[in-house]
Amino acid sequence: MATFTKRNGQHGIRWEARVRKLNYPTLTKTFSLKTDAEAWAIETERQLERGSFSSPYLRETLKDILERYAYEVTATKRGAKEEAFRIGKIMRHPIAEMMLSKLKPTHFAKYRDQRLKEVSPSTIKKEMVLLNH
């Protein structure tokens, strides 16, 4: 179901369309005309129902995000070598192949529990902090 919000700002009156559907991220777009917002929302809902909606976010995996984080953020840190090692370890785990739109807190809990069998709690804490960033 779509919701529409009237926005008053620098560019005059604008309409924000927000489409929310279970198992999909919230999709939002702003328009000058309410009719355009309604048309976009209807079309987007149809595409989501058919499974034909294409968005880079819906296809992006945790591994993609971790690679970008390692390149853009980790490289600038003092502990870059250690953090890059942790990122590499997470990227080799099956959780890294999951799409971001499908990840749930239970997946991270299972990852944590599996890793606790292999390493110390302090290592898990560092990995979870990294994933939280």
CORRANOR-V942486 format. One record per backbone hydrogen bond with DSSP energy under -0.5 kcal/mol. NH is the residue of the N-H (numbers start at 1). CO is the residue of the C=O. If there is no record, write none. Layout:
BEGIN
nh: [NH;NH]
co: [CO;CO]
END
This chain:
BEGIN
nh: [3;5;7;9;9;12;14;15;16;17;17;18;19;20;20;24;27;29;31;37;38;39;40;41;42;43;44;45;46;47;48;49;50;51;52;53;55;59;59;60;60;62;63;65;66;67;68;69;70;71;72;73;74;75;76;77;80;83;84;85;86;87;88;89;90;91;92;93;96;97;98;100;102;103;103;107;108;109;110;111;112;113;114;115;116;117;117;118;119;123;124;125;126;127;128;129;130;131;132;133]
co: [18;16;14;7;12;9;7;31;5;15;29;3;27;1;18;21;19;17;15;33;34;35;36;37;38;39;40;41;42;43;44;45;46;47;47;47;53;55;56;56;57;98;96;61;62;63;64;65;66;67;68;69;69;70;73;74;77;79;80;81;82;83;84;85;86;87;88;90;93;94;95;60;99;99;100;104;104;105;106;107;108;109;110;111;112;113;114;115;115;120;120;121;122;123;124;125;126;127;128;129]
END
